[in-house]
Amino acid sequence: MNNSPHPIYCYFLNSLLMIISYLAKCFCLLLFLVIYLVLSALDHSINYTSLI
């Protein structure tokens, strides 16, 4: 009976790690998208100021 909760705990930890890695991937993709948008916006603002 003492070993009974252990596999459940391992399964919970494994699923938690999977969720964390999935969220980390989503966060990295969102961060990359935000950086890309900010850089493109800066590039556009630089182009507009050079045109004026």
PDB file of N, CA, C and O in Angstrom, chain B, residues numbered from 101:
ATOM      1  N   MET B 101       0.824  -1.206   0.000  1.00  0.00           N
ATOM      2  CA  MET B 101       0.000   0.000   0.000  1.00  0.00           C
ATOM      3  C   MET B 101       0.870   1.272   0.000  1.00  0.00           C
ATOM      4  O   MET B 101       0.447   2.335  -0.455  1.00  0.00           O
ATOM      5  N   ASN B 102       2.087   1.128   0.521  1.00  0.00           N
ATOM      6  CA  ASN B 102       2.959   2.292   0.610  1.00  0.00           C
ATOM      7  C   ASN B 102       3.454   2.721  -0.772  1.00  0.00           C
ATOM      8  O   ASN B 102       3.699   3.907  -0.994  1.00  0.00           O
ATOM      9  N   ASN B 103       3.606   1.764  -1.716  1.00  0.00           N
ATOM     10  CA  ASN B 103       4.072   2.093  -3.050  1.00  0.00           C
ATOM     11  C   ASN B 103       2.936   2.515  -3.975  1.00  0.00           C
ATOM     12  O   ASN B 103       3.195   2.868  -5.125  1.00  0.00           O
ATOM     13  N   SER B 104       1.712   2.492  -3.522  1.00  0.00           N
ATOM     14  CA  SER B 104       0.572   2.778  -4.386  1.00  0.00           C
ATOM     15  C   SER B 104       0.528   4.218  -4.910  1.00  0.00           C
ATOM     16  O   SER B 104       0.296   4.392  -6.107  1.00  0.00           O
ATOM     17  N   PRO B 105       0.734   5.254  -4.102  1.00  0.00           N
ATOM     18  CA  PRO B 105       0.636   6.605  -4.655  1.00  0.00           C
ATOM     19  C   PRO B 105       1.834   7.006  -5.506  1.00  0.00           C
ATOM     20  O   PRO B 105       1.785   8.020  -6.202  1.00  0.00           O
ATOM     21  N   HIS B 106       2.904   6.227  -5.460  1.00  0.00           N
ATOM     22  CA  HIS B 106       4.121   6.622  -6.163  1.00  0.00           C
ATOM     23  C   HIS B 106       3.958   6.691  -7.683  1.00  0.00           C
ATOM     24  O   HIS B 106       4.382   7.687  -8.270  1.00  0.00           O
ATOM     25  N   PRO B 107       3.363   5.686  -8.367  1.00  0.00           N
ATOM     26  CA  PRO B 107       3.185   5.808  -9.823  1.00  0.00           C
ATOM     27  C   PRO B 107       2.269   6.970 -10.201  1.00  0.00           C
ATOM     28  O   PRO B 107       2.476   7.609 -11.232  1.00  0.00           O
ATOM     29  N   ILE B 108       1.272   7.246  -9.385  1.00  0.00           N
ATOM     30  CA  ILE B 108       0.373   8.364  -9.659  1.00  0.00           C
ATOM     31  C   ILE B 108       1.162   9.664  -9.572  1.00  0.00           C
ATOM     32  O   ILE B 108       0.973  10.570 -10.384  1.00  0.00           O
ATOM     33  N   TYR B 109       2.048   9.750  -8.581  1.00  0.00           N
ATOM     34  CA  TYR B 109       2.872  10.943  -8.422  1.00  0.00           C
ATOM     35  C   TYR B 109       3.820  11.089  -9.608  1.00  0.00           C
ATOM     36  O   TYR B 109       4.020  12.195 -10.111  1.00  0.00           O
ATOM     37  N   CYS B 110       4.404   9.980 -10.056  1.00  0.00           N
ATOM     38  CA  CYS B 110       5.300  10.029 -11.219  1.00  0.00           C
ATOM     39  C   CYS B 110       4.528  10.443 -12.468  1.00  0.00           C
ATOM     40  O   CYS B 110       5.025  11.233 -13.270  1.00  0.00           O
ATOM     41  N   TYR B 111       3.324   9.917 -12.635  1.00  0.00           N
ATOM     42  CA  TYR B 111       2.508  10.273 -13.790  1.00  0.00           C
ATOM     43  C   TYR B 111       2.141  11.750 -13.744  1.00  0.00           C
ATOM     44  O   TYR B 111       2.160  12.433 -14.768  1.00  0.00           O
ATOM     45  N   PHE B 112       1.804  12.242 -12.549  1.00  0.00           N
ATOM     46  CA  PHE B 112       1.463  13.654 -12.397  1.00  0.00           C
ATOM     47  C   PHE B 112       2.667  14.531 -12.707  1.00  0.00           C
ATOM     48  O   PHE B 112       2.538  15.560 -13.371  1.00  0.00           O
ATOM     49  N   LEU B 113       3.843  14.121 -12.224  1.00  0.00           N
ATOM     50  CA  LEU B 113       5.059  14.891 -12.477  1.00  0.00           C
ATOM     51  C   LEU B 113       5.397  14.880 -13.958  1.00  0.00           C
ATOM     52  O   LEU B 113       5.811  15.898 -14.513  1.00  0.00           O
ATOM     53  N   ASN B 114       5.221  13.725 -14.599  1.00  0.00           N
ATOM     54  CA  ASN B 114       5.522  13.615 -16.029  1.00  0.00           C
ATOM     55  C   ASN B 114       4.579  14.491 -16.850  1.00  0.00           C
ATOM     56  O   ASN B 114       5.015  15.182 -17.771  1.00  0.00           O
ATOM     57  N   SER B 115       3.289  14.465 -16.519  1.00  0.00           N
ATOM     58  CA  SER B 115       2.333  15.295 -17.258  1.00  0.00           C
ATOM     59  C   SER B 115       2.597  16.774 -16.987  1.00  0.00           C
ATOM     60  O   SER B 115       2.425  17.610 -17.874  1.00  0.00           O
ATOM     61  N   LEU B 116       3.015  17.098 -15.764  1.00  0.00           N
ATOM     62  CA  LEU B 116       3.336  18.481 -15.433  1.00  0.00           C
ATOM     63  C   LEU B 116       4.539  18.953 -16.242  1.00  0.00           C
ATOM     64  O   LEU B 116       4.559  20.084 -16.729  1.00  0.00           O
ATOM     65  N   LEU B 117       5.535  18.092 -16.384  1.00  0.00           N
ATOM     66  CA  LEU B 117       6.708  18.453 -17.183  1.00  0.00           C
ATOM     67  C   LEU B 117       6.333  18.626 -18.647  1.00  0.00           C
ATOM     68  O   LEU B 117       6.845  19.526 -19.312  1.00  0.00           O
ATOM     69  N   MET B 118       5.447  17.777 -19.157  1.00  0.00           N
ATOM     70  CA  MET B 118       4.995  17.909 -20.543  1.00  0.00           C
ATOM     71  C   MET B 118       4.269  19.230 -20.745  1.00  0.00           C
ATOM     72  O   MET B 118       4.482  19.917 -21.744  1.00  0.00           O
ATOM     73  N   ILE B 119       3.403  19.585 -19.785  1.00  0.00           N
ATOM     74  CA  ILE B 119       2.661  20.844 -19.885  1.00  0.00           C
ATOM     75  C   ILE B 119       3.614  22.027 -19.825  1.00  0.00           C
ATOM     76  O   ILE B 119       3.453  22.996 -20.567  1.00  0.00           O
ATOM     77  N   ILE B 120       4.619  21.949 -18.934  1.00  0.00           N
ATOM     78  CA  ILE B 120       5.582  23.041 -18.803  1.00  0.00           C
ATOM     79  C   ILE B 120       6.400  23.188 -20.083  1.00  0.00           C
ATOM     80  O   ILE B 120       6.657  24.307 -20.527  1.00  0.00           O
ATOM     81  N   SER B 121       6.811  22.071 -20.681  1.00  0.00           N
ATOM     82  CA  SER B 121       7.593  22.157 -21.915  1.00  0.00           C
ATOM     83  C   SER B 121       6.732  22.703 -23.059  1.00  0.00           C
ATOM     84  O   SER B 121       7.214  23.469 -23.894  1.00  0.00           O
ATOM     85  N   TYR B 122       5.456  22.304 -23.089  1.00  0.00           N
ATOM     86  CA  TYR B 122       4.546  22.815 -24.114  1.00  0.00           C
ATOM     87  C   TYR B 122       4.347  24.323 -23.956  1.00  0.00           C
ATOM     88  O   TYR B 122       4.362  25.066 -24.937  1.00  0.00           O
ATOM     89  N   LEU B 123       4.160  24.770 -22.698  1.00  0.00           N
ATOM     90  CA  LEU B 123       3.999  26.198 -22.450  1.00  0.00           C
ATOM     91  C   LEU B 123       5.274  26.955 -22.766  1.00  0.00           C
ATOM     92  O   LEU B 123       5.222  28.087 -23.247  1.00  0.00           O
ATOM     93  N   ALA B 124       6.421  26.340 -22.501  1.00  0.00           N
ATOM     94  CA  ALA B 124       7.694  26.995 -22.809  1.00  0.00           C
ATOM     95  C   ALA B 124       7.852  27.169 -24.314  1.00  0.00           C
ATOM     96  O   ALA B 124       8.343  28.198 -24.777  1.00  0.00           O
ATOM     97  N   LYS B 125       7.425  26.141 -25.091  1.00  0.00           N
ATOM     98  CA  LYS B 125       7.489  26.262 -26.551  1.00  0.00           C
ATOM     99  C   LYS B 125       6.565  27.378 -27.041  1.00  0.00           C
ATOM    100  O   LYS B 125       6.948  28.175 -27.897  1.00  0.00           O
ATOM    101  N   CYS B 126       5.355  27.433 -26.498  1.00  0.00           N
ATOM    102  CA  CYS B 126       4.410  28.481 -26.895  1.00  0.00           C
ATOM    103  C   CYS B 126       4.945  29.854 -26.517  1.00  0.00           C
ATOM    104  O   CYS B 126       4.809  30.813 -27.276  1.00  0.00           O
ATOM    105  N   PHE B 127       5.565  29.942 -25.319  1.00  0.00           N
ATOM    106  CA  PHE B 127       6.106  31.213 -24.870  1.00  0.00           C
ATOM    107  C   PHE B 127       7.261  31.651 -25.771  1.00  0.00           C
ATOM    108  O   PHE B 127       7.382  32.831 -26.099  1.00  0.00           O
ATOM    109  N   CYS B 128       8.103  30.706 -26.168  1.00  0.00           N
ATOM    110  CA  CYS B 128       9.215  31.044 -27.063  1.00  0.00           C
ATOM    111  C   CYS B 128       8.693  31.509 -28.419  1.00  0.00           C
ATOM    112  O   CYS B 128       9.214  32.468 -28.988  1.00  0.00           O
ATOM    113  N   LEU B 129       7.673  30.840 -28.937  1.00  0.00           N
ATOM    114  CA  LEU B 129       7.097  31.254 -30.216  1.00  0.00           C
ATOM    115  C   LEU B 129       6.472  32.640 -30.114  1.00  0.00           C
ATOM    116  O   LEU B 129       6.633  33.467 -31.012  1.00  0.00           O
ATOM    117  N   LEU B 130       5.760  32.891 -29.021  1.00  0.00           N
ATOM    118  CA  LEU B 130       5.146  34.214 -28.838  1.00  0.00           C
ATOM    119  C   LEU B 130       6.223  35.293 -28.681  1.00  0.00           C
ATOM    120  O   LEU B 130       6.084  36.399 -29.203  1.00  0.00           O
ATOM    121  N   LEU B 131       7.292  34.961 -27.958  1.00  0.00           N
ATOM    122  CA  LEU B 131       8.374  35.922 -27.771  1.00  0.00           C
ATOM    123  C   LEU B 131       9.038  36.237 -29.105  1.00  0.00           C
ATOM    124  O   LEU B 131       9.340  37.393 -29.401  1.00  0.00           O
ATOM    125  N   PHE B 132       9.262  35.192 -29.912  1.00  0.00           N
ATOM    126  CA  PHE B 132       9.856  35.399 -31.233  1.00  0.00           C
ATOM    127  C   PHE B 132       8.953  36.271 -32.106  1.00  0.00           C
ATOM    128  O   PHE B 132       9.426  37.153 -32.822  1.00  0.00           O
ATOM    129  N   LEU B 133       7.636  36.009 -32.033  1.00  0.00           N
ATOM    130  CA  LEU B 133       6.676  36.791 -32.821  1.00  0.00           C
ATOM    131  C   LEU B 133       6.664  38.256 -32.371  1.00  0.00           C
ATOM    132  O   LEU B 133       6.634  39.162 -33.203  1.00  0.00           O
ATOM    133  N   VAL B 134       6.687  38.482 -31.063  1.00  0.00           N
ATOM    134  CA  VAL B 134       6.684  39.850 -30.533  1.00  0.00           C
ATOM    135  C   VAL B 134       7.964  40.576 -30.947  1.00  0.00           C
ATOM    136  O   VAL B 134       7.913  41.735 -31.359  1.00  0.00           O
ATOM    137  N   ILE B 135       9.114  39.900 -30.838  1.00  0.00           N
ATOM    138  CA  ILE B 135      10.377  40.521 -31.235  1.00  0.00           C
ATOM    139  C   ILE B 135      10.358  40.845 -32.729  1.00  0.00           C
ATOM    140  O   ILE B 135      10.816  41.909 -33.143  1.00  0.00           O
ATOM    141  N   TYR B 136       9.828  39.927 -33.530  1.00  0.00           N
ATOM    142  CA  TYR B 136       9.746  40.160 -34.972  1.00  0.00           C
ATOM    143  C   TYR B 136       8.851  41.362 -35.286  1.00  0.00           C
ATOM    144  O   TYR B 136       9.190  42.194 -36.128  1.00  0.00           O
ATOM    145  N   LEU B 137       7.694  41.445 -34.592  1.00  0.00           N
ATOM    146  CA  LEU B 137       6.782  42.567 -34.827  1.00  0.00           C
ATOM    147  C   LEU B 137       7.401  43.883 -34.381  1.00  0.00           C
ATOM    148  O   LEU B 137       7.255  44.900 -35.059  1.00  0.00           O
ATOM    149  N   VAL B 138       8.095  43.870 -33.237  1.00  0.00           N
ATOM    150  CA  VAL B 138       8.728  45.094 -32.748  1.00  0.00           C
ATOM    151  C   VAL B 138       9.831  45.534 -33.700  1.00  0.00           C
ATOM    152  O   VAL B 138       9.959  46.720 -34.001  1.00  0.00           O
ATOM    153  N   LEU B 139      10.630  44.574 -34.175  1.00  0.00           N
ATOM    154  CA  LEU B 139      11.705  44.932 -35.107  1.00  0.00           C
ATOM    155  C   LEU B 139      11.145  45.447 -36.424  1.00  0.00           C
ATOM    156  O   LEU B 139      11.686  46.394 -36.997  1.00  0.00           O
ATOM    157  N   SER B 140      10.080  44.843 -36.907  1.00  0.00           N
ATOM    158  CA  SER B 140       9.481  45.313 -38.165  1.00  0.00           C
ATOM    159  C   SER B 140       8.860  46.696 -37.970  1.00  0.00           C
ATOM    160  O   SER B 140       8.929  47.538 -38.866  1.00  0.00           O
ATOM    161  N   ALA B 141       8.254  46.934 -36.806  1.00  0.00           N
ATOM    162  CA  ALA B 141       7.685  48.251 -36.528  1.00  0.00           C
ATOM    163  C   ALA B 141       8.789  49.300 -36.445  1.00  0.00           C
ATOM    164  O   ALA B 141       8.637  50.408 -36.959  1.00  0.00           O
ATOM    165  N   LEU B 142       9.895  48.951 -35.801  1.00  0.00           N
ATOM    166  CA  LEU B 142      11.028  49.883 -35.731  1.00  0.00           C
ATOM    167  C   LEU B 142      11.592  50.149 -37.114  1.00  0.00           C
ATOM    168  O   LEU B 142      11.957  51.277 -37.445  1.00  0.00           O
ATOM    169  N   ASP B 143      11.659  49.091 -37.922  1.00  0.00           N
ATOM    170  CA  ASP B 143      12.174  49.244 -39.279  1.00  0.00           C
ATOM    171  C   ASP B 143      11.262  50.165 -40.085  1.00  0.00           C
ATOM    172  O   ASP B 143      11.741  51.011 -40.840  1.00  0.00           O
ATOM    173  N   HIS B 144       9.954  50.002 -39.925  1.00  0.00           N
ATOM    174  CA  HIS B 144       9.004  50.863 -40.643  1.00  0.00           C
ATOM    175  C   HIS B 144       9.108  52.306 -40.161  1.00  0.00           C
ATOM    176  O   HIS B 144       9.038  53.237 -40.964  1.00  0.00           O
ATOM    177  N   SER B 145       9.273  52.495 -38.855  1.00  0.00           N
ATOM    178  CA  SER B 145       9.368  53.860 -38.340  1.00  0.00           C
ATOM    179  C   SER B 145      10.663  54.517 -38.832  1.00  0.00           C
ATOM    180  O   SER B 145      10.685  55.711 -39.134  1.00  0.00           O
ATOM    181  N   ILE B 146      11.737  53.728 -38.908  1.00  0.00           N
ATOM    182  CA  ILE B 146      12.997  54.275 -39.431  1.00  0.00           C
ATOM    183  C   ILE B 146      12.838  54.634 -40.907  1.00  0.00           C
ATOM    184  O   ILE B 146      13.343  55.659 -41.364  1.00  0.00           O
ATOM    185  N   ASN B 147      12.133  53.782 -41.641  1.00  0.00           N
ATOM    186  CA  ASN B 147      11.903  54.086 -43.061  1.00  0.00           C
ATOM    187  C   ASN B 147      11.055  55.337 -43.237  1.00  0.00           C
ATOM    188  O   ASN B 147      11.310  56.144 -44.131  1.00  0.00           O
ATOM    189  N   TYR B 148      10.046  55.498 -42.383  1.00  0.00           N
ATOM    190  CA  TYR B 148       9.186  56.676 -42.491  1.00  0.00           C
ATOM    191  C   TYR B 148       9.948  57.955 -42.130  1.00  0.00           C
ATOM    192  O   TYR B 148       9.773  58.993 -42.767  1.00  0.00           O
ATOM    193  N   THR B 149      10.790  57.866 -41.106  1.00  0.00           N
ATOM    194  CA  THR B 149      11.536  59.065 -40.718  1.00  0.00           C
ATOM    195  C   THR B 149      12.590  59.401 -41.769  1.00  0.00           C
ATOM    196  O   THR B 149      12.917  60.572 -41.962  1.00  0.00           O
ATOM    197  N   SER B 150      13.121  58.391 -42.446  1.00  0.00           N
ATOM    198  CA  SER B 150      14.108  58.692 -43.490  1.00  0.00           C
ATOM    199  C   SER B 150      13.421  59.262 -44.734  1.00  0.00           C
ATOM    200  O   SER B 150      14.028  60.031 -45.479  1.00  0.00           O
ATOM    201  N   LEU B 151      12.153  58.887 -44.961  1.00  0.00           N
ATOM    202  CA  LEU B 151      11.427  59.423 -46.122  1.00  0.00           C
ATOM    203  C   LEU B 151      11.061  60.895 -45.917  1.00  0.00           C
ATOM    204  O   LEU B 151      11.024  61.678 -46.865  1.00  0.00           O
ATOM    205  N   ILE B 152      10.794  61.248 -44.668  1.00  0.00           N
ATOM    206  CA  ILE B 152      10.372  62.641 -44.404  1.00  0.00           C
ATOM    207  C   ILE B 152      11.560  63.588 -44.575  1.00  0.00           C
ATOM    208  O   ILE B 152      11.416  64.798 -44.399  1.00  0.00           O
TER     209      ILE B 152
END
